[in-house]
């Protein structure tokens, strides 16, 4: 199991390396591969740990997530975050966009 704070920092870092001011597009495979390039144990994170972390970051309004649907986008629905089927469909089927809304300082 990977330390949640380390994974959080790594995910925020990956998003910032792709785009500081706009949406960064990922598939779960892309995000997982980028995390493998990070130092420490975050590269061994499971898909479930990554999704849990993304949902936690979104719930605390540190990131926002959206999914392309045709010519538009559908925002991640926070109230559905506990539903495993919804999470799997949102993050594992195709690509999704992530955007930093604010960076917390430690």
C-alpha positions as CSV (number, residue, x, y, z in Angstrom):
1,X,0.0,0.0,0.0
2,X,1.3,3.4,-1.0
3,X,1.4,6.4,1.4
4,X,-1.7,8.5,0.5
5,X,0.1,11.8,0.9
6,X,2.9,10.8,-1.4
7,X,0.5,9.6,-4.0
8,X,-1.5,12.8,-3.7
9,X,1.7,14.9,-4.3
10,X,2.7,12.7,-7.2
11,X,-0.6,13.0,-8.9
12,X,-0.7,16.8,-8.5
13,X,2.9,16.9,-9.8
14,X,1.9,14.8,-12.9
15,X,-1.0,17.1,-13.7
16,X,1.1,20.2,-13.3
17,X,3.8,18.8,-15.6
18,X,1.1,18.3,-18.3
19,X,-0.7,21.5,-17.8
20,X,-0.6,24.3,-15.2
21,X,-3.5,26.3,-16.4
22,X,-5.8,24.1,-18.5
23,X,-7.2,20.6,-18.7
24,X,-4.7,17.7,-18.8
25,X,-6.1,14.7,-20.6
26,X,-5.2,11.2,-19.4
27,X,-6.3,7.6,-19.6
28,X,-5.8,5.5,-16.5
29,X,-2.9,3.8,-18.3
30,X,-1.3,7.1,-19.1
31,X,-1.6,8.4,-15.5
32,X,-0.3,5.1,-14.1
33,X,2.7,5.2,-16.4
34,X,3.6,8.7,-15.5
35,X,3.4,7.8,-11.8
36,X,5.8,5.0,-12.4
37,X,8.3,7.6,-13.5
38,X,8.1,9.4,-10.1
39,X,10.5,8.7,-7.3
40,X,9.5,6.5,-4.4
41,X,6.8,3.8,-4.1
42,X,4.0,5.8,-5.9
43,X,4.8,4.0,-9.1
44,X,3.6,0.8,-7.5
45,X,0.2,2.2,-6.8
46,X,-2.8,0.1,-7.7
47,X,-5.5,1.4,-10.0
48,X,-7.9,1.5,-7.0
49,X,-5.4,3.6,-4.9
50,X,-5.1,6.0,-7.8
51,X,-8.9,6.3,-8.2
52,X,-9.4,6.7,-4.5
53,X,-6.8,9.5,-4.5
54,X,-8.4,11.3,-7.5
55,X,-11.8,11.1,-5.7
56,X,-10.2,12.5,-2.5
57,X,-8.5,15.3,-4.3
58,X,-11.8,16.2,-6.1
59,X,-13.8,16.0,-2.9
60,X,-11.5,18.5,-1.3
61,X,-11.7,20.8,-4.4
62,X,-8.0,20.5,-5.2
63,X,-8.7,19.1,-8.7
64,X,-11.7,18.9,-11.0
65,X,-12.3,16.1,-13.4
66,X,-14.4,15.8,-16.6
67,X,-14.9,13.2,-19.2
68,X,-15.3,13.8,-23.0
69,X,-18.8,12.9,-24.3
70,X,-19.1,13.6,-28.0
71,X,-18.4,17.3,-28.6
72,X,-19.0,18.3,-24.9
73,X,-17.7,17.2,-21.5
74,X,-19.4,15.7,-18.5
75,X,-18.2,16.8,-15.0
76,X,-17.3,14.2,-12.4
77,X,-20.3,13.8,-10.1
78,X,-19.1,14.0,-6.5
79,X,-22.3,12.4,-5.1
80,X,-21.6,9.3,-7.3
81,X,-18.0,9.0,-6.1
82,X,-18.8,6.1,-3.7
83,X,-20.4,4.1,-6.5
84,X,-17.7,1.6,-7.7
85,X,-19.4,1.2,-11.1
86,X,-19.5,4.9,-11.7
87,X,-15.9,5.4,-10.7
88,X,-14.8,2.5,-13.0
89,X,-16.8,3.9,-15.9
90,X,-15.5,7.4,-15.4
91,X,-11.8,6.7,-14.9
92,X,-11.2,3.3,-16.7
93,X,-13.2,3.7,-19.9
94,X,-11.4,6.0,-22.3
95,X,-9.8,9.3,-21.3
96,X,-10.7,11.9,-18.7
97,X,-9.5,15.4,-18.1
98,X,-8.0,16.7,-14.8
99,X,-7.4,20.3,-13.8
100,X,-5.8,21.7,-10.8
101,X,-8.2,24.1,-9.0
102,X,-5.8,25.1,-6.2
103,X,-2.5,23.7,-4.9
104,X,-2.3,23.2,-1.2
105,X,0.9,24.2,0.5
106,X,2.5,22.1,3.2
